[in-house]
Amino acid sequence: MKKHLVQPCTNSSEFCTRYLRQLHVCEASRSTTTPSLRRRTTDADIKHIIHHYLCKVVLVILCSCILALSLTACGADFDGSRTGNSDEFVMDYKVLNKTDAQDLMAEKGDTIHAEIIVEGGSLSLKIQKDDEVPVYESEDVSFSDEFDVEIEESGTYTVSVTGEKAKGSVRFTVITVVTEQ
């Protein structure tokens, strides 16, 4: 005969029966002397444990997938369009979290015209010839601006734009001075 203990249930107003080496089972019995006929077998307990374990594993996997997808979406480097050649560098973006650069060819006396539109985040801008000191540099730009940079020496100028959670657009155009002869 199996030993059991009948005691008030902590989860309801009924009594519960505890059989040795088995989980807590709330019975329908309202009497302390008559245990209910329902019993939990060891097989049922193992199935119950496996079921709860698998539910936890599935929940952990599901949460991991959701976290991975949400972090992937937040980590976008660039969402927008970019065009560039030796005379112009144009970017229009919803997200800019990286550095992009374009080489522009300019002659002495030319001007690099810049149009910066900042709708969110911040930008860092640099215009530099080879490894020389930058002819223009600005960091943490969080407002729209328009400016010209006069070119004093012919050569290839690298325009670099670095965004940090930036939204907006940039346009750098080489304006050639026409000289009459």
C-alpha positions as CSV (number, residue, x, y, z in Angstrom):
1,M,0.0,0.0,0.0
2,K,1.3,3.5,-0.9
3,K,1.8,5.9,1.9
4,H,0.2,9.3,1.5
5,L,-0.4,12.4,3.4
6,V,-3.7,14.5,3.2
7,Q,-3.4,18.1,4.1
8,P,-5.1,21.4,3.2
9,C,-4.1,22.7,-0.2
10,T,-2.3,26.0,-0.3
11,N,-3.7,26.8,-3.8
12,S,-7.4,26.2,-3.0
13,S,-10.0,25.4,-0.3
14,E,-9.8,21.7,-1.1
15,F,-7.5,19.1,0.4
16,C,-4.5,17.7,-1.5
17,T,-3.0,14.2,-1.4
18,R,0.7,13.7,-1.5
19,Y,2.0,10.3,-2.5
20,L,5.6,9.5,-1.7
21,R,8.1,10.2,-4.7
22,Q,5.3,12.0,-6.6
23,L,4.5,15.7,-7.3
24,H,1.8,17.6,-5.4
25,V,-1.7,16.8,-6.7
26,C,-4.7,18.8,-5.8
27,E,-7.6,16.4,-5.4
28,A,-11.3,17.0,-5.5
29,S,-11.8,15.5,-2.1
30,R,-13.2,17.9,0.5
31,S,-12.4,15.4,3.3
32,T,-9.2,14.8,5.2
33,T,-10.0,11.1,5.7
34,T,-11.0,10.0,2.2
35,P,-8.4,10.5,-0.5
36,S,-9.6,11.0,-4.0
37,L,-9.4,8.1,-6.5
38,R,-7.3,10.2,-8.9
39,R,-3.6,9.5,-8.7
40,R,-0.6,10.7,-10.5
41,T,1.7,8.0,-11.8
42,T,5.5,8.2,-12.1
43,D,5.1,8.2,-15.9
44,A,2.7,11.2,-15.7
45,D,5.2,13.0,-13.5
46,I,8.0,12.4,-16.0
47,K,5.8,13.6,-18.9
48,H,4.9,16.7,-16.8
49,I,8.5,17.5,-16.1
50,I,9.5,17.0,-19.8
51,H,6.6,19.2,-20.9
52,H,7.7,22.0,-18.6
53,Y,11.3,21.6,-19.7
54,L,10.4,21.7,-23.4
55,C,8.2,24.8,-22.9
56,K,11.1,26.6,-21.2
57,V,13.5,25.6,-24.0
58,V,11.1,26.8,-26.7
59,L,10.5,30.1,-24.8
60,V,14.3,30.7,-24.5
61,I,14.8,30.0,-28.2
62,L,11.9,32.2,-29.2
63,C,13.1,35.1,-27.0
64,S,16.6,34.7,-28.5
65,C,15.3,34.9,-32.0
66,I,13.3,38.0,-31.2
67,L,16.3,39.6,-29.6
68,A,18.5,38.8,-32.5
69,L,16.0,40.2,-35.0
70,S,15.5,43.4,-33.0
71,L,19.3,44.0,-32.6
72,T,19.8,43.3,-36.3
73,A,17.3,46.0,-37.2
74,C,18.8,48.5,-34.8
75,G,22.3,47.9,-36.2
76,A,21.6,49.2,-39.7
77,D,24.7,51.1,-41.1
78,F,23.1,52.7,-44.1
79,D,19.6,53.0,-45.5
80,G,19.4,55.4,-48.5
81,S,21.0,56.2,-51.8
82,R,24.5,57.2,-52.8
83,T,26.0,58.5,-56.0
84,G,29.4,59.9,-56.7
85,N,31.9,60.7,-59.5
86,S,34.9,62.9,-59.8
87,D,32.7,66.1,-59.8
88,E,30.0,65.3,-57.3
89,F,29.2,63.3,-54.1
90,V,25.5,62.9,-53.2
91,M,23.9,60.9,-50.3
92,D,20.3,60.8,-49.2
93,Y,19.7,58.6,-46.2
94,K,17.2,57.5,-43.6
95,V,20.0,55.9,-41.6
96,L,23.7,56.6,-41.6
97,N,25.9,54.9,-39.0
98,K,29.2,54.6,-40.9
99,T,31.8,56.6,-42.8
100,D,31.6,57.0,-46.5
101,A,34.0,58.8,-48.8
102,Q,34.3,60.0,-52.4
103,D,37.3,61.4,-54.3
104,L,36.6,64.7,-56.1
105,M,39.0,66.2,-58.8
106,A,39.4,70.0,-58.4
107,E,41.7,72.5,-60.0
108,K,43.2,75.6,-58.4
109,G,40.5,78.3,-58.1
110,D,37.6,75.8,-58.1
111,T,35.1,75.7,-55.3
112,I,33.6,72.6,-53.6
113,H,30.1,73.6,-52.7
114,A,28.5,71.7,-49.8
115,E,24.8,71.4,-48.9
116,I,24.2,69.5,-45.7
117,I,20.7,68.7,-44.4
118,V,20.5,67.1,-40.9
119,E,17.0,65.8,-39.9
120,G,18.3,63.7,-37.0
121,G,21.5,62.5,-35.4
122,S,24.9,64.1,-36.2
123,L,27.5,64.1,-38.9
124,S,31.3,64.6,-39.1
125,L,32.6,66.1,-42.3
126,K,36.1,66.3,-43.7
127,I,37.6,67.5,-47.0
128,Q,41.2,66.6,-47.4
129,K,43.8,66.5,-50.2
130,D,45.9,63.3,-50.0
131,D,47.5,63.0,-46.5
132,E,47.7,66.8,-46.0
133,V,46.0,68.9,-43.4
134,P,42.2,69.0,-44.1
135,V,41.0,72.0,-46.0
136,Y,37.7,71.7,-44.1
137,E,36.7,69.6,-41.0
138,S,33.7,69.7,-38.8
139,E,32.5,67.3,-36.1
140,D,29.1,66.6,-34.5
141,V,27.2,68.6,-37.0
142,S,23.5,68.5,-35.9
143,F,22.1,71.3,-38.0
144,S,21.6,72.0,-41.7
145,D,24.2,74.1,-43.5
146,E,25.5,75.3,-46.8
147,F,29.1,76.4,-47.5
148,D,31.9,76.7,-50.1
149,V,35.5,75.6,-49.8
150,E,38.0,77.4,-52.1
151,I,40.6,75.1,-53.7
152,E,44.1,76.6,-53.6
153,E,45.9,73.6,-55.1
154,S,44.9,71.3,-57.9
155,G,44.5,67.6,-57.0
156,T,42.3,64.9,-55.7
157,Y,40.2,65.8,-52.6
158,T,38.6,63.1,-50.5
159,V,35.3,64.1,-49.0
160,S,34.4,61.9,-45.9
161,V,31.1,61.9,-44.2
162,T,30.6,60.0,-40.9
163,G,27.1,59.6,-39.5
164,E,25.9,58.7,-36.0
165,K,22.2,57.9,-36.1
166,A,22.0,60.4,-38.8
167,K,19.0,61.1,-41.1
168,G,19.2,63.7,-44.0
169,S,21.3,64.3,-47.0
170,V,24.6,65.7,-48.2
171,R,25.7,67.1,-51.6
172,F,29.3,68.1,-52.5
173,T,29.8,69.6,-56.0
174,V,32.9,70.9,-57.6
175,I,32.2,74.2,-59.2
176,T,34.7,75.1,-61.9
177,V,35.7,78.7,-62.4
178,V,35.5,79.6,-66.1
179,T,38.4,81.8,-67.1
180,E,38.2,84.0,-70.2
181,Q,41.2,83.9,-72.5
